[in-house]
């Protein structure tokens, strides 16, 4: 697998998505909980919550009521982590796309 042939948006999206999700998993509760989110983390958590809500609606998962089922809580946790990854992947792809455009214009 030759990573040099991958486009910049894909490299950036994968790098930011994987590393950012791994970091976000180990953040303390006051940052990852939407109710206690500081203003600087809100720019990441709010879009991730919107993606999370859309994913839960598509899969018909109840994310509003607080059920005590372990399987339901695990499913919600997996969907939340997936929404964080999707959001970070989109941000990394945008950054990679900008870097790719800048590098192409410098060659010309």
C-alpha positions, 0 to 999 in steps of 0.5 A: 500500500503506497501512501504517497499515491493517496490524495491529501484530503484522504491522508488528512482525514484519516490522520486527524480522524484516527488520532483525534478520536483516540485522544477524544476517547480518553478526555475527561467527562467534563469535556466529552459531556455536552452539558459541561463542554467548555467553549473551546471544545464546543466547536467540535462537540456540537457538530459531532452531536448533530451527526450523532443525532442524525445517525441515531435517527437513521438507525432508529436508536433512542438517544434522548431517554436514559434507559439502563440497558447495557446493550443500549448504552454500548450502542450509544457509546459506539455511535457517539465515537463514530460521530466524533470520527466522522466529524474529525475526518471531515475537518481533516479532509478539509485541511488536507484539501487546502494543503493539496490545493496550495501544493498544486499551485506552488508547482505551477 
